Amino acid sequence: MSTAPRPAQTGWLTALLGSASFARAFTLAVLGAVFASYAIERIAGRVTYITIIAGLCVLGAAVLVVRRQEISLLRLVPTTVVAFVGWALASVFWSSDASTSFWSWVSLAGLAFLAVVIGHIRDTLQTVRALGDVLRVLLAASLAIEVLAGVLLDIPIRFLGVQGNLAQLGPIQGVFGTRNLLGFVAVLALITFLIEYRTQSVRPGLSIASVVLAGGLAALSDSPTVVVLAAGVGAAVGALALVRHTRPEQRTALQLGLGALVVIGVVVGYTARHPIIAWLGAGSDFSMRVDLWNLMVDMVRFRPVQGWGWFGPWAPREFPFNAINFRLDATHATGLNAYFDVMLQLGWVGLVLFLALGGLALARSWLVASERRSVVYAWTPLILVALLVDSMFESFTLTSLGWLLLVLCAVRAGQSRSWRESIGGAETTGGLPHVESAPGDVGPPPGERGAQGSPGDAG
């Protein structure tokens, strides 16, 4: 009996995996799962979350295989991402617990892979729209849970970490577990919602309501880091607007001046850190962080080059994390600073690679945003500013949603400006060019405008 293949079924599956609708659904699923990781783990368990991420990685690999004709292998992953992830893998060999380090690295690599897939199957505007939809749902759910716990029932919801302080106007945590993470996500949401508004990719009423929701939750989180984060992003918005409205022949001098101003600002901020912290009302919190960072630096001196091995979130029973917590009589799960955390786990080599990853992505995306007509290109550098500024106070950028966004922004920036552009034929594979659409350049695929209206150029 003949066992000839059935091309109809194969064609159907290929068409599904390569379709714009599947790409949008995949992006929503990835962003939803990663941003809701805390709630998923608390409700269904960590195994459920790991299974979801593993399944999404399998689907992502299938999508890349189907779309291989339109993706350049040379441009697939930024070199800085490969170098950082590769060094984290190498650290497994000198870690005190190779098994834990390896599985932590698998988590790091898995989320990076998902970010790479999204970066190649969605353009900037489509990514903004997907993230905006996910954040609207999660922030609305956070507000609903806080109203239930703090107003209607007036009892904490302990399995979600919700303390029910809404009636006292905060601090609140929502579905994110901590007030600092809620505040961080709210700032990311504000950036996304404002870009949506400027590009007219959603209805004005929905945009305004979304901005009010994100701003209100950022204030109610009562997180001291939100003030600094909002100030940093606000300064970046002003600087980028100034550059975009400057004549092209004058932009280079202005960019250099802004760079010098940033360096001066960092020095002044560090010098006047104590009055600033006192003004923010976070003296005791900052004092605790300084003690933690000092001990981390002490531990780095024993392994300055290679660090103690990659763990991501701290393994409480492993050295040096148990020693640091013992000295402080605390139970820290991170170093509360992504830069110190990288230096502790991956040494100075890892820190240099991490700074190169974030710095090059920011420089590339900033130059693109200052030159392109569409305001949608501002999303990538502003998100990177938020990630890099928040990394001074939290380690969110090394895990979960922060790491996913960092790699996604690096991929997006590398698609527009990269050393690979100087290599002949690097931009095409199989004769198909690698292009990115955006408002004012190329509209979204048919069927994705829906009732939201067509995106326009607000630049």
Secondary structure, DSSP 8 states (H G I E B T S, - for coil): ------HHHHHHHHHHHTSHHHHHHHHHHHHHHHHTHHHHHHHH-HHHHHHHHHHHHHHHHHHHHHTGGG--GGGSS-HHHHHHHHHHHHGGGGSSSHHHHHHHHHHHHHHHHHHHHHHHHS-HHHHHHHHHHHHHHHHHHHHHHHHIIIIIS-S-BGGGTB---GGGT----GGGSSHHHHHHHHHHHHHHHHHHHHHT-S-HHHHHHHHHHHHHHHHHTT-HHHHHHHHHHHHHHHHHHHHHTS-HHHHHHHHHHHHHHHHHHHHHHHHTHHHHHHHHT-HHHHHHHHHHHHHHHHHHTTSTTT-S---SS--TTSTTHHHHHHHHTS--SS-SSHHHHHHHHHHHHHHHHHHHHHHHHHHHHHHHHHHSSSGGGGHHHHHHHHHHHHTTT--GGGSHHHHHHHHHHHHHHHHHS-GGGGSTTTTEETTEE-----TTT----TTSSGGG-------
